[in-house]
Amino acid sequence: MKLIVLYDNELKGKQRIFPRDIRNYIGSISNEEDKEYTMWHKREIPHLIYMMPNRKGFAIVSYKDDEFTKQLFERILETIKKNPTINFQKGNIKTNIKEAYIINYNYVQMKDQFEERRLKTPMLMRQFERAKSITRDVKEIDQRALEKLVIDEIKESIIYMNKSWFDKDINLDDLMLVFKDLKYIVVKYKDDQYFPAVYGTIISNKKLPDFIGYNIGLGYGELEQKKVTQRRGK
């Protein structure tokens, strides 16, 4: 499922909204029971993913297809419609909602398909110490070790997502990943918390999920479509 919200007027100039701002807005208007899911402080894969907003609006995604999640989305939608004016404290931005609706949005089936996709938002990684050992000197990064780390992180995150959301065990031994322009960065997550992360283009032999890596609930690790190459003879 995907809940799409459009503003009356596009944001202008330096006005910028981030997934955390959307989460805080949704949390502020949610009832106490729903806050457990709209704010989500557990160290588990969240029910909701707050995508990176654009100037026209924002979107919230869930891949769970159970009755509880459907009802949760309906309650969020109704609550948004009852609170059509948004005041974002960060940047002193105020905007009105023009339209809000829900569409179908399903988790990807990892079928065989060569594709090339770029990370739209940085992919965060959980293996802090391993990342540090590879990148102690940014000018002399062990690129092969970094790529191996990213491959492990991607596979582990996909396995974890499938187990958490669908109680499904999957094997990714045949998943091949190649990188172009892979760049290591450090992302400020909170005032006192930083995560190792990467940007770049990923070439794979299977269709990947739209989100990979750690802390996808706040829009990290989103893949944008770039190029798809069908296998010969298929």
C-alpha positions as CSV (number, residue, x, y, z in Angstrom):
1,M,0.0,0.0,0.0
2,K,1.0,3.6,-0.6
3,L,-0.5,6.7,0.9
4,I,0.1,9.8,-1.3
5,V,-0.4,13.3,-0.1
6,L,-0.3,16.4,-2.3
7,Y,0.1,20.0,-1.2
8,D,-2.0,22.9,-2.4
9,N,1.1,24.7,-3.5
10,E,4.6,23.4,-4.2
11,L,7.3,24.2,-1.8
12,K,9.5,27.1,-3.0
13,G,13.2,28.0,-3.0
14,K,15.1,26.6,0.0
15,Q,12.0,25.1,1.6
16,R,12.8,21.4,2.3
17,I,11.0,18.7,4.1
18,F,12.5,15.3,5.1
19,P,11.0,11.9,6.1
20,R,11.6,12.6,9.8
21,D,9.5,15.8,9.5
22,I,6.7,13.8,7.9
23,R,6.9,11.1,10.6
24,N,6.7,13.8,13.3
25,Y,3.6,15.3,11.6
26,I,1.8,11.9,11.3
27,G,2.8,11.0,14.9
28,S,1.4,14.3,16.2
29,I,-2.0,13.7,14.8
30,S,-2.2,9.9,15.4
31,N,-4.1,8.4,18.3
32,E,-2.1,6.8,21.1
33,E,-2.6,3.3,19.8
34,D,-1.5,4.1,16.3
35,K,1.6,6.1,17.5
36,E,3.3,2.7,18.2
37,Y,3.3,2.2,14.4
38,T,3.5,5.8,13.0
39,M,6.5,6.7,15.3
40,W,8.0,3.2,15.6
41,H,10.9,3.2,18.1
42,K,11.5,-0.6,18.1
43,R,14.7,-2.1,16.8
44,E,12.8,-4.0,14.1
45,I,11.7,-3.4,10.5
46,P,8.9,-0.8,10.7
47,H,5.4,-1.2,9.4
48,L,5.6,2.2,7.6
49,I,8.3,3.7,5.3
50,Y,8.3,7.5,5.1
51,M,9.7,8.1,1.6
52,M,11.8,11.1,0.7
53,P,9.3,13.9,0.0
54,N,9.4,16.2,-3.0
55,R,8.1,19.7,-3.4
56,K,4.6,18.6,-4.4
57,G,4.0,16.3,-1.5
58,F,5.0,13.1,0.3
59,A,4.2,9.4,0.5
60,I,4.1,6.6,3.1
61,V,4.6,3.0,2.1
62,S,3.8,-0.4,3.7
63,Y,4.5,-3.8,2.2
64,K,2.4,-5.7,4.7
65,D,-0.9,-6.7,3.2
66,D,-2.8,-7.8,6.3
67,E,-6.1,-6.4,7.5
68,F,-4.5,-4.5,10.4
69,T,-2.2,-2.5,8.1
70,K,-5.0,-1.7,5.8
71,Q,-7.1,-0.3,8.6
72,L,-4.1,1.6,10.0
73,F,-3.6,3.3,6.6
74,E,-7.3,4.2,6.5
75,R,-7.1,5.7,9.9
76,I,-4.0,7.7,8.9
77,L,-5.8,8.9,5.8
78,E,-8.8,10.0,7.7
79,T,-6.7,11.8,10.3
80,I,-4.8,13.6,7.6
81,K,-8.0,14.8,6.0
82,K,-9.1,16.1,9.5
83,N,-5.8,18.0,9.9
84,P,-5.2,19.5,6.4
85,T,-2.9,22.2,7.5
86,I,0.7,21.2,8.3
87,N,3.2,23.3,10.2
88,F,6.7,22.0,9.9
89,Q,8.8,23.6,12.7
90,K,12.0,23.0,10.8
91,G,12.3,25.8,8.2
92,N,9.1,27.4,9.5
93,I,7.1,25.9,6.7
94,K,3.3,25.9,6.6
95,T,1.3,24.2,3.8
96,N,-2.2,22.9,3.2
97,I,-3.1,19.5,1.9
98,K,-5.0,19.4,-1.4
99,E,-5.4,15.7,-1.8
100,A,-4.7,12.4,0.0
101,Y,-5.4,8.9,-1.3
102,I,-4.2,5.3,-1.1
103,I,-3.1,3.1,-4.0
104,N,-1.8,-0.5,-4.3
105,Y,2.0,-0.8,-3.9
106,N,3.4,-4.3,-3.5
107,Y,6.7,-5.7,-2.5
108,V,8.9,-6.7,-5.5
109,Q,9.2,-10.3,-6.6
110,M,12.9,-10.9,-7.0
111,K,12.7,-12.5,-10.4
112,D,15.7,-13.0,-12.7
113,Q,16.3,-9.7,-14.5
114,F,19.4,-7.7,-15.1
115,E,18.9,-4.2,-13.9
116,E,20.8,-1.0,-13.1
117,R,19.5,1.3,-10.4
118,R,21.0,4.2,-8.5
119,L,20.6,4.9,-4.8
120,K,18.3,7.9,-4.6
121,T,19.0,8.2,-0.9
122,P,22.1,7.0,1.0
123,M,22.1,3.3,2.1
124,L,22.9,3.1,5.8
125,M,24.9,0.2,7.1
126,R,24.8,-1.6,10.5
127,Q,28.3,-3.0,10.6
128,F,29.9,0.0,12.2
129,E,33.3,-1.5,13.2
130,R,33.7,-3.3,9.8
131,A,33.0,0.0,8.0
132,K,35.5,1.9,10.1
133,S,38.3,-0.6,9.5
134,I,37.7,-0.2,5.7
135,T,37.5,3.6,5.7
136,R,39.9,4.8,8.4
137,D,41.4,7.1,5.8
138,V,38.8,8.4,3.3
139,K,41.6,9.0,0.8
140,E,42.7,5.4,0.9
141,I,39.4,3.4,1.1
142,D,39.8,-0.3,0.5
143,Q,37.2,-0.4,-2.4
144,R,37.0,-4.1,-2.7
145,A,36.4,-4.6,1.0
146,L,33.8,-1.8,0.9
147,E,32.0,-3.5,-2.0
148,K,32.0,-6.8,-0.1
149,L,30.6,-5.1,3.0
150,V,27.8,-3.4,0.9
151,I,26.9,-6.8,-0.7
152,D,26.6,-8.4,2.7
153,E,24.5,-5.5,4.0
154,I,22.1,-5.6,1.0
155,K,21.6,-9.4,1.2
156,E,21.1,-9.3,5.0
157,S,18.6,-6.5,4.8
158,I,16.5,-8.2,2.1
159,I,16.5,-11.5,4.1
160,Y,15.5,-9.6,7.3
161,M,12.7,-7.7,5.5
162,N,11.2,-10.9,4.1
163,K,11.4,-12.6,7.5
164,S,10.0,-9.7,9.4
165,W,7.2,-8.7,7.0
166,F,6.1,-12.0,5.5
167,D,7.7,-14.7,7.8
168,K,9.4,-15.9,4.7
169,D,12.9,-17.4,4.5
170,I,14.8,-16.7,1.2
171,N,18.1,-17.7,-0.1
172,L,20.2,-15.1,-2.0
173,D,23.3,-17.2,-2.8
174,D,22.6,-16.6,-6.5
175,L,22.2,-12.8,-6.2
176,M,25.0,-11.1,-8.0
177,L,25.8,-7.4,-7.4
178,V,28.2,-5.1,-9.2
179,F,28.7,-1.4,-8.4
180,K,29.5,1.8,-10.3
181,D,30.7,5.0,-8.7
182,L,30.2,3.5,-5.2
183,K,31.0,6.3,-2.8
184,Y,31.4,6.0,1.0
185,I,29.9,8.8,3.2
186,V,28.9,9.3,6.8
187,V,25.3,10.3,7.5
188,K,24.2,12.3,10.5
189,Y,21.1,10.5,11.8
190,K,20.6,12.5,14.9
191,D,22.5,15.2,16.7
192,D,24.7,12.7,18.4
193,Q,24.4,9.7,16.1
194,Y,26.1,9.0,12.8
195,F,26.0,6.0,10.4
196,P,28.3,4.7,7.7
197,A,26.6,4.8,4.3
198,V,27.1,4.6,0.6
199,Y,25.8,6.2,-2.6
200,G,26.1,4.8,-6.1
201,T,24.7,2.6,-8.9
202,I,23.9,-1.1,-8.4
203,I,23.8,-3.6,-11.2
204,S,22.1,-6.9,-10.3
205,N,20.9,-10.1,-11.8
206,K,17.6,-9.9,-10.0
207,K,15.0,-7.2,-9.5
208,L,15.8,-5.6,-6.2
209,P,13.3,-4.2,-3.6
210,D,12.8,-0.4,-3.7
211,F,14.5,0.0,-0.3
212,I,17.7,-1.8,0.9
213,G,20.0,-1.4,3.9
214,Y,19.4,-0.2,7.4
215,N,16.7,2.2,8.7
216,I,14.6,2.2,5.6
217,G,11.7,3.5,7.7
218,L,13.0,7.1,7.3
219,G,13.5,6.8,3.5
220,Y,17.1,5.6,3.5
221,G,18.3,3.2,0.9
222,E,15.7,4.0,-1.7
223,L,16.6,2.8,-5.3
224,E,15.4,4.8,-8.3
225,Q,14.8,3.2,-11.6
226,K,17.6,3.8,-14.1
227,K,17.9,1.0,-16.7
228,V,16.5,-2.5,-17.2
229,T,18.1,-5.1,-19.5
230,Q,16.1,-8.2,-20.2
231,R,18.1,-11.5,-20.5
232,R,18.6,-12.7,-24.0
233,G,16.1,-15.4,-25.0
234,K,13.6,-14.4,-22.3
